[in-house]
């Protein structure tokens, strides 16, 4: 049996087998919920979680507020759950459900079973071989710079920080990185390795760094474990 665990700040609040559901919200004497979110800005019956094998569904039972489900282990991935959205699949193994609260946000964690992956299929065929994409050398200095660029978002998916070149030099102190060298590696990543397209407007340097971060995290070219490469 594959279970979905729901955890609040203090303890495991629910354990669901496939097909089982749990409601969440502020609750009251006449509106009982399975997971109590004690915040005056949270609806009494705010939503529902339903377990489905190795993933789960979320329902937003409110009429006027949107929830966010983010992947704390990813590169800023999140999905929005609009008002009255029923049975929305959540693809993350580890998720944080975020609700608007009286002072900022509140929420809880959801742990889904480990996802199932198939083996790589070997298909014989004629014609040209499949072209490789994003050929990154993870031992090169440019990859270290890419990891440092992505670090704020990897540590906090909601972060909008785009490290500047001076900040990169300071973060990678001891690696002999100069301003011109950092700019060269950033331009090399943008033009040759990741081939990001130039924005219509905005400063080139700022845009390049932001575009590299977005692309690298979107396609898992840089992941949490790469942070070990940083000083």
Secondary structure as the mmCIF struct_conf table of DSSP 4:
data_model
#
loop_
_struct_conf.conf_type_id
_struct_conf.id
_struct_conf.beg_label_comp_id
_struct_conf.beg_label_asym_id
_struct_conf.beg_label_seq_id
_struct_conf.end_label_comp_id
_struct_conf.end_label_asym_id
_struct_conf.end_label_seq_id
STRN STRN1 UNK A 3 UNK A 7
BEND BEND1 UNK A 9 UNK A 11
STRN STRN2 UNK A 12 UNK A 17
TURN_TY1_P TURN_TY1_P1 UNK A 18 UNK A 19
STRN STRN3 UNK A 21 UNK A 25
BEND BEND2 UNK A 26 UNK A 26
BEND BEND3 UNK A 29 UNK A 31
BEND BEND4 UNK A 34 UNK A 34
STRN STRN4 UNK A 35 UNK A 36
TURN_TY1_P TURN_TY1_P2 UNK A 40 UNK A 41
BEND BEND5 UNK A 42 UNK A 42
BEND BEND6 UNK A 44 UNK A 45
STRN STRN5 UNK A 47 UNK A 52
TURN_TY1_P TURN_TY1_P3 UNK A 53 UNK A 54
STRN STRN6 UNK A 55 UNK A 60
BEND BEND7 UNK A 63 UNK A 64
STRN STRN7 UNK A 67 UNK A 70
TURN_TY1_P TURN_TY1_P4 UNK A 72 UNK A 73
BEND BEND8 UNK A 74 UNK A 76
STRN STRN8 UNK A 78 UNK A 81
TURN_TY1_P TURN_TY1_P5 UNK A 83 UNK A 84
BEND BEND9 UNK A 87 UNK A 87
STRN STRN9 UNK A 88 UNK A 90
BEND BEND10 UNK A 93 UNK A 93
STRN STRN10 UNK A 94 UNK A 101
TURN_TY1_P TURN_TY1_P6 UNK A 102 UNK A 103
STRN STRN11 UNK A 104 UNK A 111
HELX_LH_PP_P HELX_LH_PP_P1 UNK A 112 UNK A 116
HELX_LH_PP_P HELX_LH_PP_P2 UNK A 118 UNK A 121
BEND BEND11 UNK A 127 UNK A 128
HELX_LH_PP_P HELX_LH_PP_P3 UNK A 129 UNK A 132
BEND BEND12 UNK A 134 UNK A 134
TURN_TY1_P TURN_TY1_P7 UNK A 138 UNK A 139
BEND BEND13 UNK A 140 UNK A 140
HELX_RH_AL_P HELX_RH_AL_P1 UNK A 141 UNK A 155
TURN_TY1_P TURN_TY1_P8 UNK A 157 UNK A 158
HELX_RH_AL_P HELX_RH_AL_P2 UNK A 165 UNK A 171
TURN_TY1_P TURN_TY1_P9 UNK A 172 UNK A 174
BEND BEND14 UNK A 175 UNK A 175
HELX_RH_AL_P HELX_RH_AL_P3 UNK A 179 UNK A 188
HELX_RH_PI_P HELX_RH_PI_P1 UNK A 189 UNK A 193
BEND BEND15 UNK A 194 UNK A 194
HELX_LH_PP_P HELX_LH_PP_P4 UNK A 196 UNK A 199
BEND BEND16 UNK A 200 UNK A 202
HELX_RH_AL_P HELX_RH_AL_P4 UNK A 204 UNK A 218
TURN_TY1_P TURN_TY1_P10 UNK A 219 UNK A 220
BEND BEND17 UNK A 221 UNK A 222
HELX_RH_3T_P HELX_RH_3T_P1 UNK A 224 UNK A 229
#
